[in-house]
């Protein structure tokens, strides 16, 4: 029995691992590939579906809760809707576009040199357009309820300061993007190959947990496209007054997560320094 365990451990530790090369800042070759445009379409459709299902859930809860204080799915149900949709859509699109569905995730991966600048920009555009279309579908199907119950737009709760709202978005997005880096780390996959990990599952759970914590504060953005699309279609002043929180916060959180994972956990700074020193001799 002991020999079996020892042999298994040797087998897992012997698996080769190589860091993938960093993505170029600008990659002209990808512009001529159908896979590049297919990935952009996948991000558009995934974000559309994400906003359609989640905003419908929010509107449905608000409608039922207005009639019966004990009715509707509650905050727990809303959190499950957001986390569950991310799990489903990341699972469906990970092999096509990477399953970002969020400009903050795309920004973090860009800072870590996982995607090129052109791909990052076009992903963000596709995500924002998808969010607008998703919210537009909800308004088209349930216009009266959509307008009456706030259109699922993110706004800062009046009981909290703007600083608190910004901090909530920074920390929430950090949790999400840090989970994305950890769940998709190729080094982890090579080292722990004997432990099956379905990457979309922890990512979806991260979204779920963050929503539980921050819905009472900001309605939970952690996704600039989600906040932007809802604000565009709802068209009221309050979501636009608070819109900066839902862009600045997530981008700062994503940047911190990228730096923490790449340069501290993965010791990127030390590796770069060691490479510089070795090339100096």
SVG drawing of the C-alpha trace seen along z (x, -y; Angstrom):
<svg xmlns="http://www.w3.org/2000/svg" viewBox="-49 -62 79 64">
<polyline fill="none" stroke="black" stroke-width="0.4" points="0.0,0.0 2.8,-2.4 4.6,-1.6 1.5,-2.3 1.2,-5.8 4.9,-6.5 4.8,-5.4 1.7,-7.5 3.3,-10.6 6.4,-10.1 4.2,-9.9 2.4,-13.1 5.5,-15.1 7.3,-14.0 4.8,-15.6 6.6,-18.3 5.5,-21.9 6.4,-24.8 5.0,-28.4 3.2,-29.3 4.8,-32.3 3.3,-35.7 0.8,-37.0 2.2,-39.8 0.9,-43.3 -0.3,-43.4 -0.6,-40.3 -1.4,-41.0 -1.7,-37.3 -4.7,-36.7 -6.7,-39.3 -6.6,-37.0 -7.9,-34.0 -11.6,-32.9 -11.0,-31.6 -10.3,-35.2 -13.7,-36.5 -15.5,-33.4 -14.2,-34.1 -15.5,-37.7 -18.9,-36.4 -18.9,-33.9 -18.2,-36.7 -21.0,-38.8 -23.6,-35.9 -22.4,-34.8 -22.7,-38.2 -26.1,-38.7 -27.4,-35.5 -25.8,-36.3 -27.6,-39.7 -30.9,-38.3 -31.2,-35.6 -29.9,-37.5 -31.8,-40.7 -35.0,-38.8 -34.3,-37.1 -33.8,-40.5 -36.9,-41.9 -39.0,-38.8 -37.8,-38.9 -38.6,-42.6 -42.1,-42.1 -42.9,-39.1 -41.4,-40.8 -43.5,-43.9 -46.7,-41.7 -45.5,-39.5 -42.5,-40.3 -41.8,-36.6 -42.2,-36.0 -39.6,-35.6 -36.2,-33.9 -34.6,-36.4 -30.9,-37.6 -29.8,-34.0 -31.7,-33.1 -30.3,-36.2 -26.8,-35.2 -27.4,-31.7 -28.6,-33.1 -25.5,-35.1 -23.1,-32.4 -24.9,-29.6 -25.0,-31.5 -21.3,-32.2 -20.6,-28.6 -22.7,-27.5 -21.4,-30.2 -17.7,-29.8 -18.1,-26.0 -19.7,-26.6 -17.2,-29.2 -13.9,-28.5 -12.7,-26.5 -13.6,-29.1 -12.9,-32.5 -11.6,-31.7 -15.0,-32.5 -14.3,-36.0 -17.8,-37.5 -16.5,-40.4 -14.2,-43.4 -12.5,-43.2 -11.5,-39.6 -10.3,-40.5 -8.3,-43.4 -6.7,-41.3 -5.7,-38.6 -4.3,-41.3 -2.1,-42.7 -0.9,-39.2 0.0,-38.9 -2.6,-36.2 -4.3,-38.0 -3.2,-40.7 -4.2,-44.3 -6.4,-44.1 -8.2,-40.9 -8.7,-42.6 -10.3,-45.7 -12.6,-43.8 -13.6,-41.4 -14.6,-44.4 -16.6,-46.0 -18.4,-42.7 -19.1,-42.2 -20.6,-45.7 -22.7,-45.3 -23.9,-41.9 -24.9,-43.3 -26.9,-46.1 -28.7,-43.6 -29.4,-41.3 -31.0,-44.1 -32.8,-45.3 -34.5,-41.9 -35.6,-42.0 -37.1,-45.4 -38.8,-44.4 -40.5,-41.4 -41.4,-43.0 -41.3,-46.8 -43.6,-47.8 -42.0,-45.7 -38.5,-46.6 -39.1,-50.3 -41.0,-49.9 -38.4,-47.9 -35.2,-49.6 -34.1,-47.6 -31.6,-45.5 -29.3,-48.6 -26.5,-48.8 -26.7,-51.8 -25.0,-52.6 -27.2,-52.0 -27.9,-55.3 -26.9,-53.9 -23.3,-53.5 -20.6,-56.1 -19.1,-56.1 -15.8,-55.0 -17.5,-51.9 -19.1,-51.1 -15.8,-51.5 -14.1,-49.2 -16.8,-46.6 -16.3,-46.5 -12.5,-46.4 -12.5,-43.5 -15.3,-41.6 -13.6,-41.8 -10.3,-40.8 -11.9,-37.6 -13.4,-36.8 -10.2,-37.5 -8.0,-35.8 -10.2,-32.8 -10.0,-32.9 -6.2,-33.0 -6.0,-30.1 -8.6,-27.9 -6.9,-28.3 -3.3,-28.2 -1.5,-25.7 1.1,-25.1 -1.6,-24.0 -3.1,-21.8 0.2,-20.0 1.0,-19.7 -2.4,-18.6 -3.4,-16.6 -4.6,-13.8 -7.2,-16.1 -9.9,-16.8 -10.9,-20.5 -13.6,-21.9 -12.5,-25.5 -15.9,-27.1 -17.1,-25.7 -14.9,-27.8 -15.4,-30.8 -19.2,-30.5 -18.9,-30.0 -16.8,-33.1 -19.5,-35.1 -22.1,-33.6 -20.3,-34.4 -19.4,-38.0 -23.1,-38.6 -24.2,-37.4 -21.8,-39.9 -22.2,-43.0 -25.8,-43.0 -26.9,-45.1 -24.1,-47.7 -24.0,-48.2 -26.3,-45.5 -23.0,-43.8 -21.3,-45.0 -17.8,-43.3 -18.5,-43.3 -18.4,-46.7 -20.4,-45.3 -23.2,-44.2 -23.5,-47.6 -23.1,-49.5 -25.6,-47.5 -28.3,-47.9 -27.6,-51.6 -27.9,-52.2 -31.2,-50.4 -32.7,-51.7 -31.7,-55.3 -32.1,-57.0 -29.7,-59.4 -28.9,-57.4 -27.2,-54.4 -25.1,-56.9 -24.2,-59.0 -22.7,-55.8 -21.4,-54.3 -17.8,-55.2 -17.8,-53.0 -18.6,-50.0 -15.7,-50.6 -12.9,-52.0 -13.5,-49.4 -13.5,-46.3 -10.5,-47.4 -8.5,-48.2 -9.5,-44.8 -8.6,-43.0 -5.2,-44.7 -4.4,-43.9 -5.4,-40.2 -3.2,-40.0 -0.2,-41.5 -0.7,-39.3 -1.0,-36.1 1.7,-36.7 4.3,-38.5 3.8,-37.2 2.3,-33.7 4.0,-32.8 7.1,-34.8 7.2,-36.5 9.3,-39.4 11.9,-37.0 12.1,-35.0 12.6,-38.2 15.3,-39.3 17.0,-35.9 16.9,-35.9 18.4,-39.4 21.2,-38.4 22.0,-35.3 22.2,-37.2 24.6,-39.7 27.4,-37.1"/>
</svg>
